[in-house]
């Protein structure tokens, strides 16, 4: 991939012409986009005017997600594969660059924890947790940053976790991976600040995803325990997370970088 060969160095349309479409003319890559928070983010960015490259390991669900995003008015391409592998991340960014000529926004949403008491983990579940939540972010950032640096513009938003601060039950291994992603963002934010690139983390608490609903059906007491530390007494809506991601990824947030922005109903307060 040659990041300097950007056939479209400027957005095709007048950028940010209205508050209703702050990402008009921009190109966003969203990982883990087949369902849940990733799909909600993709839909929000589509409504906000972005063209999208969507990635996930589940090809069937990703195709359905892409159709929903097209119906929201966006141009879309998709890439199926495991982003914890360097080659897959490189292929995703190359595909986005080939299709749209630039990469303005990277949303590192791919993840998913194996939520277990620490001593119940196996070497395999520990590796899977780190691969999903840290290596995916590392490789995608490494593949996208040269493109953004050549453009002198970029927005990287990683989905972190408020549990890194709250020390939520059964989340120790997950927090190790997400905490690494938080730390990566702050380091990259300083390193690339003068390249027109911002790097931030949006850290939700419990979110009303299909996965949380499924867990609530299996173990309602555990979900109630997770929600008990949230002063608002509920999980976040996926749209509440997506709206923060869209803002941090926008031109309006041009002086926000290196931050962990919690969307947590007050479960931690700093």
Phi, psi and omega in degrees: 000128178250102187292345181279346180273064179267104185291342181230080188290343178237154176305146183290329182248165177301119186285143170056036184293333179224153175296336182291334180228074183292344182250019181299129181088350180271162178239126182240136172255125179238121179263157184061043192263005187287334181198179174061219184299321181299316178294319179298320177296316180299318179295319179295315179295325176298313179297332180274006169104357184282153163268147194229141166247119185249140181227148175191168175274342184261099185296321182293312179292326179295321178298319178295320178297317180299321178296319178297321180290322175299320179295337175279357172106009185256151164285138187220140162236162181229155176219126180257132177161173183268108184282359172283358176256131183304317183298322180293318178297318178298319179296321179298311182293323177296320179294317178297317181294319179295321184284321191239349176084356181195165172225112182263324188228132171240120175252108179275086180257339181305135182177221181114117184269151165264098189271106182215154167306144191304317183284352175274348177292153172248167174305324181291316181290327176294314179297318180298321180295316179291317179302311185294321193255345180240309182296325177301318181290314180303310184291321180292319177298315182297326180281327184274329188299320178300324177295311180297321180296319178294327179282339190063035178199138174183154175227120174246126178233120179254136175279110179263214183206128175295338180295342174302327181264328184276343182063045187300146180307140173066015184249012188301311182292318176301317180294328177299317180289313181294323176298323175297320178294321176301313184293322177301317182298317181293321178296316179293324180302316179290318185294325186249015185299327183267009175259010182076021184245128172252148181224118183222165177239131170255119189245099177278162166269213175300136181234142182285072177263166173304326180295319180292321177299316179297317178296322178296329177287326181279320186216074183299329180295322180293317179295319176301323178295316178300318183285341186295338181270000182264115182304328179286348172076019180208166171282158174290148168283147178301325180295331178292325176288315182299324181294323178291320177301315180299318179296311183296331179277359187265167174296331181297336181260032187294341180252018178249114178207151180072021186252149167255113184254114185274135171240088200218008179060018178091012184295331165228146182225121182230000000 
